[in-house]
Amino acid sequence: MSTLFIAPHADDEILGCGGTISKLKRDGKDVHLIVCSQRKQDLSTYHEVYDQFTSYNILPFEDEKLDRYYLLKSIETIYNELKTDTIYIPNKDDFNLDHKEVYKACEVVLRRYQEHQPKRVLMYETPSSTTQSFNNNFKCNYYEEIDEIDLKYKVNNFKKYKNEIREYQNPSSAEGIKNYAKFRGMECNAIYAEGFNLIYQKS
């Protein structure tokens, strides 16, 4: 089983799924990443995070200027090469327009009737974007319990995205990440967890 994480921007994958990524890596699973846009500092400073994945692809699109058609074709090409079973995609109702565009592209790329049908598709939250949306109706119906090691991985790797760090009480902060993991943990009777919306699963 292999897993693909699709992030609109560098840091979204860690904010939304960092603990799950750590858990999969520790279990020896193949973990792949697509980052759909570039900021000026991405390639020079973020390879420390990228190199931890089985494979990663950084698409050549400018932040806040994603074109859905070319984005769709780029994601689809990589997905068809990787043939991953489980895919994590951003929340469709985030207030960030790039997040919405990536979701719309993924909705087509991950259609059920194709040569390599996905077995499981989950939508993840990016607290700084998800919670600020006027349409914030993100509902967790799937939880991944994580532990101290996974939470430490998540916090430490987020800190490598130095330009994205904010002061607490912003959720894009070390303390915010820890508190959110506790909050999702309380929802599923765990100490720490990440919450997802399971869109589709084929047994």
N, CA and C of each residue as an Amber inpcrd file, in Angstrom:
protein
   609
   0.8400000  -1.1970000   0.0000000   0.0000000   0.0000000   0.0000000
   0.8730000   1.2440000   0.0000000   0.5580000   2.1980000  -0.8600000
   1.3050000   3.4430000  -0.9070000   0.3260000   4.6080000  -0.7820000
   0.8410000   5.7320000  -0.3020000  -0.0040000   6.8720000   0.0200000
   0.5540000   8.1240000  -0.6350000  -0.3520000   8.9430000  -1.1600000
   0.0190000  10.2080000  -1.7880000  -0.6560000  11.3510000  -1.0430000
   0.1390000  12.3700000  -0.7130000  -0.3720000  13.5860000  -0.0940000
  -0.2540000  14.7090000  -1.1130000  -1.3610000  15.3950000  -1.3550000
  -1.3840000  16.4850000  -2.3330000  -1.6000000  17.7930000  -1.5780000
  -0.6080000  18.6780000  -1.6530000  -0.6270000  19.9200000  -0.8940000
  -0.6680000  21.1220000  -1.8320000  -1.5680000  22.0620000  -1.6220000
  -1.5620000  23.2810000  -2.4350000  -0.2540000  24.0580000  -2.2920000
   0.2340000  24.1560000  -1.0450000   1.4660000  24.8820000  -0.7470000
   2.3450000  24.0400000   0.1670000   3.6340000  24.2970000   0.1240000
   4.5400000  23.6850000   1.0800000   4.1290000  24.1330000   2.4730000
   3.8960000  23.2240000   3.3380000   3.4990000  23.2970000   4.7550000
   2.0970000  22.7580000   4.9770000   1.2250000  22.7650000   3.9390000
  -0.1340000  22.2530000   4.1140000  -0.1300000  20.7710000   4.4750000
   0.7900000  20.0150000   3.8660000   0.8400000  18.5760000   4.1400000
   1.2210000  18.2920000   5.5850000   2.0900000  19.1350000   6.1620000
   2.5040000  18.9300000   7.5460000   1.4200000  19.3980000   8.5060000
   0.8460000  20.5730000   8.2560000  -0.2180000  21.0850000   9.1200000
  -1.4150000  20.1340000   9.1550000  -1.7610000  19.5660000   7.9990000
  -2.9350000  18.7030000   7.9360000  -2.6800000  17.2480000   8.2630000
  -1.4930000  16.7550000   7.9060000  -1.2650000  15.3020000   7.9330000
   0.0880000  14.8980000   8.5190000   0.8050000  15.8200000   9.1420000
   2.1700000  15.5280000   9.5760000   2.3000000  14.3200000  10.4900000
   1.3660000  14.1640000  11.4210000   1.4120000  13.0090000  12.3210000
   1.1570000  11.7110000  11.5910000   0.2300000  11.7360000  10.6480000
  -0.0730000  10.5470000   9.8480000   1.1000000  10.1790000   8.9560000
   1.7490000  11.1870000   8.3820000   2.9410000  10.9440000   7.5670000
   4.0100000  10.2590000   8.3980000   4.2350000  10.7610000   9.6030000
   5.2270000  10.1560000  10.5060000   4.8740000   8.7050000  10.8140000
   3.6130000   8.4600000  11.0980000   3.1540000   7.1090000  11.4480000
   3.3610000   6.1410000  10.2870000   3.0290000   6.5730000   9.0800000
   3.2110000   5.7240000   7.9010000   4.6900000   5.4350000   7.6560000
   5.5150000   6.4660000   7.7970000   6.9550000   6.2860000   7.5900000
   7.5300000   5.2960000   8.5960000   7.1120000   5.3870000   9.8420000
   7.6310000   4.4830000  10.8780000   7.1770000   3.0460000  10.6440000
   6.0420000   2.9070000   9.9410000   5.5420000   1.5680000   9.5910000
   6.1670000   1.0380000   8.3010000   7.0890000   1.8180000   7.7180000
   7.7840000   1.3840000   6.5130000   6.9830000   1.5160000   5.2410000
   5.9610000   2.3670000   5.2270000   5.1120000   2.5340000   4.0520000
   5.7290000   3.5450000   3.0780000   5.3770000   3.4190000   1.8130000
   5.7800000   4.3930000   0.8060000   4.8830000   5.6290000   0.9340000
   5.5190000   6.7820000   1.0390000   4.7970000   8.0310000   1.2460000
   5.2570000   9.0350000   0.1900000   4.3230000   9.5040000  -0.6450000
   4.6480000  10.3910000  -1.7590000   3.9980000  11.7620000  -1.5520000
   4.5820000  12.7700000  -2.1680000   4.1080000  14.1380000  -1.9830000
   4.0630000  14.8910000  -3.3100000   2.9840000  15.6260000  -3.5140000
   2.9130000  16.6190000  -4.5870000   2.6390000  17.9710000  -3.9370000
   3.5070000  18.9450000  -4.1910000   3.2580000  20.3270000  -3.7790000
   2.8970000  21.0920000  -5.0440000   1.7370000  21.7190000  -5.0490000
   1.1600000  22.2350000  -6.2970000   1.6010000  23.6370000  -6.6820000
   2.3140000  24.3330000  -5.8200000   2.7720000  25.6800000  -6.1680000
   4.1040000  25.9610000  -5.4880000   4.7860000  26.9580000  -5.9960000
   6.1030000  27.3180000  -5.4840000   6.1020000  28.7340000  -4.9400000
   6.7280000  28.8870000  -3.8060000   7.0840000  30.2040000  -3.3170000
   8.5750000  30.3570000  -3.5350000   9.0690000  31.5550000  -3.4700000
  10.4590000  31.8210000  -3.8500000  11.4570000  30.9790000  -3.0630000
  11.1480000  30.7200000  -1.7980000  12.1220000  30.0400000  -0.9530000
  11.9770000  28.5160000  -0.9570000  10.9400000  27.9810000  -1.6280000
  10.6310000  26.5510000  -1.5240000  11.8110000  25.6340000  -1.7970000
  12.3300000  25.6830000  -3.0250000  13.3000000  24.6900000  -3.4610000
  14.6070000  24.7810000  -2.6970000  14.9860000  25.9740000  -2.2640000
  16.2720000  26.1440000  -1.6040000  16.2410000  25.7930000  -0.1280000
  15.0920000  25.9340000   0.5210000  15.0640000  25.7550000   1.9770000
  14.2090000  24.5880000   2.4510000  13.3330000  24.0550000   1.5990000
  12.3930000  23.0590000   2.0660000  12.7650000  21.6210000   1.7020000
  13.8780000  21.4200000   0.9990000  14.2360000  20.0650000   0.5970000
  14.4760000  19.1580000   1.8030000  14.7740000  19.7570000   2.9650000
  14.9390000  18.9640000   4.1890000  13.6740000  18.1930000   4.5060000
  12.5320000  18.8080000   4.2440000  11.2460000  18.1450000   4.4680000
  10.9560000  17.1910000   3.3130000  11.1250000  17.6690000   2.0960000
  10.7910000  16.8690000   0.9160000  11.5770000  15.5530000   0.8700000
  12.8350000  15.5990000   1.2460000  13.7020000  14.4230000   1.1310000
  13.2680000  13.2750000   2.0370000  12.3660000  13.5350000   2.9580000
  11.8870000  12.4840000   3.8500000  10.8040000  11.6230000   3.2040000
  10.3160000  12.0490000   2.0470000   9.2810000  11.2940000   1.3490000
   9.9130000  10.2840000   0.3870000   9.1750000   9.2290000   0.0790000
   9.6280000   8.2420000  -0.8980000   9.8700000   8.9200000  -2.2350000
   8.9830000   9.8380000  -2.5930000   9.1680000  10.6780000  -3.7780000
   8.4290000  11.9810000  -3.5560000   8.8650000  13.0210000  -4.2350000
   8.1390000  14.2830000  -4.1640000   8.2080000  14.9790000  -5.5080000
   7.1710000  15.7320000  -5.7990000   7.0870000  16.5340000  -7.0190000
   6.6330000  17.9340000  -6.6420000   7.3740000  18.9320000  -7.0950000
   7.0180000  20.3220000  -6.8730000   6.5710000  20.8880000  -8.2180000
   5.2990000  21.2000000  -8.3500000   4.7760000  21.6720000  -9.6250000
   5.1950000  23.1270000  -9.8670000   5.3520000  23.5130000 -11.1270000
   5.9370000  24.8160000 -11.4540000   4.9230000  25.9620000 -11.5080000
   3.9410000  25.9320000 -10.6120000   2.9110000  26.9610000 -10.6190000
   3.1680000  27.9880000  -9.5320000   2.8190000  29.2200000  -9.8260000
   3.0510000  30.2960000  -8.8760000   1.9570000  30.3180000  -7.8150000
   2.3700000  30.5450000  -6.5890000   1.4510000  30.6760000  -5.4650000
   0.3730000  31.7210000  -5.7830000  -0.8950000  31.3460000  -5.5150000
  -2.0640000  32.2060000  -5.7220000  -2.4160000  32.4320000  -7.1890000
  -1.7850000  31.6510000  -8.0810000  -2.0960000  31.7880000  -9.5080000
  -2.2540000  30.4120000 -10.1680000  -2.9090000  29.5080000  -9.4620000
  -3.0680000  28.1570000  -9.9880000  -4.1100000  28.1330000 -11.0950000
  -3.7390000  27.5630000 -12.2220000  -4.6660000  27.3800000 -13.3370000
  -5.1700000  25.9450000 -13.2740000  -6.4600000  25.7830000 -13.1550000
  -6.9990000  24.4570000 -12.8630000  -6.7090000  23.4320000 -13.9560000
  -6.7810000  23.8300000 -15.2260000  -6.5940000  22.8500000 -16.2990000
  -5.1800000  22.2790000 -16.2650000  -4.1900000  23.1450000 -16.2430000
  -2.8080000  22.6690000 -16.2440000  -2.4600000  21.9810000 -14.9320000
  -3.0340000  22.4620000 -13.8520000  -2.8470000  21.8260000 -12.5470000
  -3.3890000  20.4020000 -12.5860000  -4.5950000  20.2420000 -13.1100000
  -5.2300000  18.9300000 -13.2070000  -4.3570000  17.9590000 -13.9990000
  -3.8900000  18.3950000 -15.1670000  -3.0870000  17.5240000 -16.0140000
  -1.7690000  17.1380000 -15.3370000  -1.1850000  18.0690000 -14.6060000
   0.0840000  17.7900000 -13.9290000  -0.1050000  16.7710000 -12.8120000
  -1.1460000  16.9590000 -11.9990000  -1.4250000  16.0080000 -10.9130000
  -1.7650000  14.6400000 -11.4920000  -2.5670000  14.6320000 -12.5360000
  -3.0010000  13.3690000 -13.1390000  -1.8220000  12.5660000 -13.6800000
  -0.8700000  13.2380000 -14.3020000   0.3090000  12.5550000 -14.8450000
   1.0930000  11.8640000 -13.7390000   1.2950000  12.5590000 -12.6340000
   2.0500000  11.9870000 -11.5120000   1.2690000  10.8560000 -10.8630000
  -0.0300000  11.0500000 -10.6590000  -0.8620000  10.0060000 -10.0650000
  -0.8340000   8.7300000 -10.9050000  -0.9210000   8.8640000 -12.2100000
  -0.8970000   7.6980000 -13.0920000   0.4480000   6.9770000 -13.0730000
   1.5070000   7.7140000 -12.7960000   2.8310000   7.0920000 -12.6740000
   2.9820000   6.3750000 -11.3360000   2.5230000   7.0060000 -10.2660000
   2.6990000   6.4470000  -8.9240000   1.7150000   5.3090000  -8.6340000
   0.4840000   5.4570000  -9.1120000  -0.5740000   4.4610000  -8.8650000
  -0.7370000   4.1820000  -7.3680000  -0.8410000   5.2400000  -6.5890000
  -1.0150000   5.0860000  -5.1490000  -2.4350000   4.6310000  -4.8160000
  -2.5700000   4.0000000  -3.6670000  -3.8580000   3.4510000  -3.2510000
  -4.6770000   4.4560000  -2.4340000  -3.9910000   5.1840000  -1.5510000
  -4.6430000   6.1330000  -0.6580000  -4.1430000   7.5300000  -0.9710000
  -5.0740000   8.4790000  -1.0530000  -4.7080000   9.8510000  -1.4070000
  -5.3660000  10.8070000  -0.4270000  -4.5710000  11.7450000   0.0700000
  -5.0540000  12.8050000   0.9570000  -5.0790000  14.1140000   0.1750000
  -6.2340000  14.7900000   0.1910000  -6.3940000  16.0220000  -0.5740000
  -6.9130000  17.1290000   0.3410000  -6.7300000  18.4100000  -0.0430000
  -7.1700000  19.5030000   0.8340000  -8.6800000  19.6470000   0.8960000
  -9.1200000  20.3220000   1.9300000 -10.5400000  20.5620000   2.1640000
 -11.1390000  21.4560000   1.0780000 -12.2960000  21.0850000   0.5980000
 -12.9420000  21.8040000  -0.5070000 -13.4580000  23.1700000  -0.1160000
 -13.6760000  23.4280000   1.1730000 -14.2750000  24.6800000   1.6100000
 -13.3060000  25.6060000   2.3350000 -12.0070000  25.3740000   2.2120000
 -11.0390000  26.2870000   2.8190000 -11.2030000  27.6850000   2.2300000
 -10.8590000  28.7060000   3.0090000 -11.0120000  30.0620000   2.4800000
  -9.9130000  30.4200000   1.5000000  -8.8390000  29.6440000   1.4620000
  -7.7420000  29.8810000   0.5330000  -8.1420000  29.3760000  -0.8600000
  -8.0740000  30.2450000  -1.8560000  -8.5310000  29.8950000  -3.1990000
  -7.6850000  28.8070000  -3.8320000  -6.3720000  28.7820000  -3.5470000
  -5.5170000  27.7180000  -4.0690000  -5.9710000  26.3560000  -3.5680000
  -6.3880000  26.2870000  -2.3160000  -6.8620000  25.0220000  -1.7480000
  -8.1040000  24.5380000  -2.5080000  -8.9880000  25.4660000  -2.8080000
 -10.2030000  25.1160000  -3.5480000  -9.8610000  24.5940000  -4.9480000
  -8.9120000  25.2520000  -5.6070000  -8.5300000  24.8450000  -6.9630000
  -7.9150000  23.4500000  -6.9640000  -7.0740000  23.1700000  -5.9800000
  -6.4470000  21.8410000  -5.9010000  -7.5090000  20.7820000  -5.6410000
  -8.4480000  21.0660000  -4.7500000  -9.5290000  20.1120000  -4.5030000
 -10.2990000  19.8150000  -5.7860000 -10.6500000  20.8650000  -6.5370000
 -11.4220000  20.6770000  -7.7730000 -10.6660000  19.8340000  -8.7910000
  -9.3660000  20.0510000  -8.8810000  -8.5580000  19.2440000  -9.7990000
  -8.5150000  17.7940000  -9.3460000  -8.3530000  17.5950000  -8.0420000
  -8.2760000  16.2330000  -7.4940000  -9.5870000  15.4750000  -7.6670000
 -10.6870000  16.1980000  -7.6210000 -11.9920000  15.5640000  -7.7860000
 -12.0950000  14.8870000  -9.1490000 -11.4490000  15.4560000 -10.1530000
 -11.4360000  14.8600000 -11.4910000 -10.3630000  13.7780000 -11.5850000
  -9.1730000  14.0880000 -11.1200000  -8.0530000  13.1390000 -11.2110000
  -8.3900000  11.8280000 -10.5150000  -9.0800000  11.9040000  -9.3820000
  -9.3320000  10.7180000  -8.5600000 -10.7160000  10.1190000  -8.7990000
 -11.2330000  10.3060000  -9.9900000 -12.5380000   9.7370000 -10.3410000
 -12.4860000   8.2080000 -10.2450000 -13.5980000   7.6080000 -10.0400000
 -13.6570000   6.1670000  -9.7940000 -13.4830000   5.3420000 -11.0630000
 -13.9950000   5.8520000 -12.1920000 -13.9460000   5.0670000 -13.4270000
 -12.7150000   5.4560000 -14.2380000 -11.6430000   4.7330000 -13.9890000
 -10.3920000   4.9350000 -14.7170000  -9.5410000   3.6920000 -14.5390000
  -8.4240000   3.6520000 -15.2470000  -7.5870000   2.4490000 -15.2290000
  -7.0790000   2.1370000 -13.8310000  -6.5630000   3.1570000 -13.1250000
  -6.1340000   2.9300000 -11.7460000  -7.0600000   3.6900000 -10.8100000
  -8.0500000   2.9800000 -10.3230000  -9.0400000   3.5720000  -9.4260000
  -8.4610000   3.7080000  -8.0200000  -8.5980000   4.8610000  -7.3850000
  -8.1300000   4.9820000  -5.9990000  -8.9440000   4.0870000  -5.0780000
  -8.2680000   3.5580000  -4.0580000  -8.9750000   2.7150000  -3.0960000
  -9.5260000   3.5260000  -1.9260000  -8.8610000   4.6460000  -1.6440000
  -9.3240000   5.4640000  -0.5240000  -8.9150000   6.9160000  -0.7470000
  -9.8530000   7.8320000  -0.5590000  -9.5920000   9.2620000  -0.6940000
 -10.0680000   9.9560000   0.5780000  -9.1650000  10.7100000   1.2010000
  -9.4950000  11.4410000   2.4130000  -9.2020000  12.9250000   2.2330000
 -10.0440000  13.7430000   2.8280000  -9.8580000  15.1810000   2.7870000
  -9.2820000  15.6240000   4.1330000  -8.2470000  16.4420000   4.0880000
  -7.6270000  16.8950000   5.3350000  -7.8870000  18.3720000   5.5680000
  -7.7870000  18.7620000   6.8110000  -7.9720000  20.1550000   7.1820000
  -6.6140000  20.8440000   7.3180000  -6.5890000  22.1120000   6.9760000
  -5.4370000  22.9550000   7.2550000  -5.9620000  24.0350000   8.1940000
  -5.8060000  23.8330000   9.5240000  -6.5260000  24.6720000  10.4860000
  -6.5150000  26.1580000  10.1960000  -5.4010000  26.7230000   9.7750000
  -5.3360000  28.1610000   9.5380000  -6.2430000  28.6030000   8.3950000
  -6.5270000  27.7050000   7.4470000  -7.4080000  28.0230000   6.3160000
  -8.8110000  27.4520000   6.4960000  -8.8910000  26.2680000   7.0750000
 -10.1870000  25.6010000   7.2320000 -11.0700000  26.3370000   8.2390000
 -10.4890000  26.7050000   9.3720000 -11.3010000  27.2920000  10.4400000
 -11.7210000  28.7220000  10.1440000 -11.0630000  29.3960000   9.1990000
 -11.4150000  30.7780000   8.8740000 -12.4690000  30.8830000   7.7680000
 -12.8100000  29.7600000   7.1710000 -13.7710000  29.7750000   6.0720000
 -15.1780000  30.0990000   6.5700000 -15.9090000  30.9070000   5.8010000
 -17.3150000  31.1540000   6.1220000 -18.1320000  29.8650000   6.0030000
 -17.6490000  28.9380000   5.1710000 -18.3270000  27.6480000   4.9860000
 -17.6380000  26.5480000   5.7630000 -17.1510000  26.8690000   6.9450000
 -16.4020000  25.8820000   7.7220000 -17.3380000  24.7990000   8.2580000
 -17.5350000  23.7820000   7.4520000 -18.3720000  22.6560000   7.8660000
 -17.5760000  21.3590000   7.8070000 -16.2550000  21.4660000   8.0580000
 -15.4040000  20.2700000   8.0050000 -15.8320000  19.2980000   9.0990000
 -16.2030000  18.1100000   8.6910000 -16.6670000  17.0950000   9.6250000
 -15.7300000  15.8930000   9.5870000 -15.1480000  15.5860000  10.7250000
 -14.2680000  14.4100000  10.8060000 -15.1210000  13.1510000  10.9290000
 -14.8870000  12.2230000  10.0400000 -15.5150000  10.9030000  10.1700000
 -14.4560000   9.8040000  10.1720000 -13.1940000  10.2400000  10.2420000
 -12.0740000   9.2930000  10.2890000 -10.9490000   9.9460000  11.0930000
 -10.4370000   9.2110000  12.0640000  -9.3720000   9.7410000  12.9200000
  -8.1470000   8.8330000  12.8620000  -6.9940000   9.4670000  12.8340000
  -5.7300000   8.7330000  12.9010000  -5.0910000   9.0730000  14.2490000
  -5.0430000   8.0790000  15.1240000  -4.4050000   8.3060000  16.4170000
  -2.8980000   8.4000000  16.2180000  -2.2840000   9.4150000  16.8170000
  -0.8370000   9.5920000  16.7280000  -0.2640000   9.6550000  18.1400000
   1.0400000   9.5060000  18.2410000   1.6650000   9.5370000  19.5680000
   2.6610000  10.6810000  19.6690000   3.4020000  10.7140000  20.7610000
   4.3620000  11.7930000  21.0160000   5.4100000  11.8910000  19.9010000
   5.8590000  10.7370000  19.4070000   6.8760000  10.7250000  18.3410000
   6.3210000  11.3860000  17.0810000   5.0940000  11.0320000  16.7320000
   4.4650000  11.5990000  15.5280000   4.2170000  13.0920000  15.6870000
   3.7800000  13.4930000  16.8680000   3.5210000  14.9140000  17.1080000
   4.8250000  15.7110000  17.0650000   5.8870000  15.1450000  17.6090000
   7.1940000  15.8050000  17.5640000   7.6680000  15.9520000  16.1250000
   7.4770000  14.9090000  15.3180000   7.8230000  14.9620000  13.8960000
   7.0610000  16.0990000  13.2190000   5.7680000  16.1860000  13.5120000
   4.9200000  17.2050000  12.8890000   5.3960000  18.6080000  13.2500000
   5.6370000  18.8530000  14.5210000   6.0610000  20.1760000  14.9790000
   7.4390000  20.5250000  14.4340000   8.3750000  19.5880000  14.5240000
   9.7470000  19.8650000  14.0880000   9.8340000  20.1310000  12.5910000
   9.0460000  19.3990000  11.8100000   9.0760000  19.6180000  10.3610000
   8.3500000  20.8930000   9.9750000   7.3010000  21.2500000  10.7080000
   6.6520000  22.5250000  10.4230000   7.6130000  23.6880000  10.6920000
   8.4390000  23.5660000  11.7180000   9.3870000  24.6340000  12.0530000
  10.4020000  24.8680000  10.9390000  10.5870000  23.8820000  10.0660000
  11.5090000  24.0500000   8.9330000  10.9230000  24.9900000   7.8750000
   9.6050000  25.1620000   7.9170000   8.9630000  26.1310000   7.0390000
   8.9620000  27.4890000   7.7540000  10.1130000  28.0770000   7.8770000
  10.2930000  29.2390000   8.7570000   9.3960000  30.4120000   8.3920000
   9.1560000  30.6080000   7.1150000   8.3420000  31.7490000   6.6970000
   6.8470000  31.5600000   6.9650000   6.4620000  30.3450000   7.3340000
   5.0410000  30.0550000   7.5640000   4.6840000  30.0520000   9.0410000
   5.6610000  30.1440000   9.9200000   5.4170000  30.0790000  11.3640000
   4.7490000  31.3690000  11.8280000   3.7100000  31.2160000  12.6300000
   3.0110000  32.3540000  13.2000000   3.0560000  32.2660000  14.7300000
   2.7180000  33.3570000  15.3680000   2.6570000  33.3810000  16.8240000
   1.3720000  32.7180000  17.3050000   1.4490000  31.9990000  18.4220000
   0.2420000  31.4880000  19.0560000  -0.5790000  32.7000000  19.5040000
  -1.8190000  32.7460000  19.2020000  -2.8360000  31.7200000  19.1050000
  -3.1600000  31.2670000  17.6850000  -2.4140000  31.7080000  16.7110000
  -2.6050000  31.2140000  15.3550000  -2.3250000  29.7170000  15.3290000
  -3.1870000  28.9110000  14.6730000  -2.9380000  27.4690000  14.6340000
  -1.6670000  27.0930000  13.8760000  -1.1450000  28.0170000  13.0620000
   0.1230000  27.7540000  12.3630000   1.2930000  28.1170000  13.2760000
   1.3260000  27.4550000  14.4050000   2.3670000  27.6560000  15.4120000
   2.5910000  26.3290000  16.1150000   3.7180000  26.1760000  16.7440000
   4.0160000  24.9110000  17.4300000   2.9630000  24.6090000  18.4890000
   2.6150000  25.6060000  19.2750000   1.6140000  25.3990000  20.3280000
   0.2450000  25.1190000  19.7300000  -0.0730000  25.8090000  18.6440000
  -1.3450000  25.5790000  17.9790000  -1.4610000  24.1470000  17.4630000
  -0.3810000  23.6320000  16.8850000  -0.3700000  22.2570000  16.3690000
  -0.6010000  21.2640000  17.4990000   0.0670000  21.4750000  18.6130000
  -0.0790000  20.5670000  19.7640000  -1.5010000  20.5960000  20.3030000
  -2.0470000  21.8020000  20.4400000  -3.4070000  21.9160000  20.9710000
  -4.4350000  21.2940000  20.0360000  -4.2230000  21.4530000  18.7430000
  -5.1610000  20.8770000  17.7780000  -5.1180000  19.3470000  17.8180000
  -3.9190000  18.7940000  18.0030000  -3.7840000  17.3400000  18.1210000
  -4.5040000  16.8250000  19.3680000  -4.4580000  17.6030000  20.4370000
  -5.1850000  17.2230000  21.6540000  -6.6970000  17.3210000  21.4290000
  -7.1160000  18.3840000  20.7400000  -8.5410000  18.5910000  20.4590000
  -9.1090000  17.4350000  19.6440000  -8.4320000  17.0570000  18.5580000
  -8.9000000  15.9340000  17.7510000  -8.7900000  14.6300000  18.5410000
  -7.8050000  14.5340000  19.4120000  -7.6850000  13.3520000  20.2630000
  -8.8830000  13.1980000  21.1880000  -9.3350000  14.3080000  21.7640000
 -10.5030000  14.2410000  22.6550000 -11.7350000  13.7440000  21.9210000
 -11.8210000  14.0510000  20.6240000 -12.9970000  13.6370000  19.8520000
 -13.0420000  12.1320000  19.6180000 -11.8880000  11.4770000  19.7000000
 -11.8670000  10.0300000  19.4090000 -11.2530000   9.2250000  20.5520000
 -11.2560000   9.8030000  21.7580000 -10.7540000   9.1130000  22.9460000
  -9.2920000   8.6870000  22.7960000  -8.4730000   9.6220000  22.3430000
  -7.0370000   9.4040000  22.2250000  -6.3270000  10.6090000  22.8300000
  -5.0440000  10.4690000  23.1040000  -4.2910000  11.6050000  23.6230000
  -4.0570000  12.6190000  22.5020000  -3.6290000  12.1130000  21.3490000
  -3.4120000  12.9630000  20.1720000  -4.0160000  12.2820000  18.9500000
  -4.4930000  13.0850000  18.0200000  -5.0340000  12.5140000  16.7760000
  -5.0550000  13.5950000  15.6970000  -5.2180000  13.1300000  14.4670000
  -5.5390000  14.0020000  13.3370000  -6.8830000  13.5620000  12.8000000
  -7.6990000  14.5390000  12.4100000  -9.0360000  14.2320000  11.9200000
  -9.1440000  14.4460000  10.4190000  -9.8600000  13.5550000   9.7610000
 -10.0280000  13.6190000   8.3090000 -11.4860000  13.3870000   7.9380000
 -11.8050000  13.7460000   6.7090000 -13.1080000  13.4020000   6.1550000
 -12.8790000  12.3470000   5.0810000 -13.3470000  11.1390000   5.3720000
 -13.2110000  10.0350000   4.4210000 -14.2490000  10.2060000   3.3380000
 -13.7890000  10.5240000   2.1320000 -14.6850000  10.7870000   1.0090000
 -15.1200000   9.4990000   0.3230000 -14.1760000   8.6000000   0.1810000
 -14.4500000   7.3900000  -0.6090000 -13.5230000   6.2670000  -0.1520000
 -14.0780000   5.0680000  -0.0640000 -13.2540000   3.8950000   0.2410000
 -13.8430000   2.6760000  -0.4480000 -12.9620000   1.9420000  -1.1060000
 -13.3560000   0.6930000  -1.7630000 -12.6750000  -0.4480000  -1.0290000
 -13.4460000  -1.3760000  -0.5450000 -12.8770000  -2.4770000   0.2340000
 -12.1940000  -3.4860000  -0.6590000
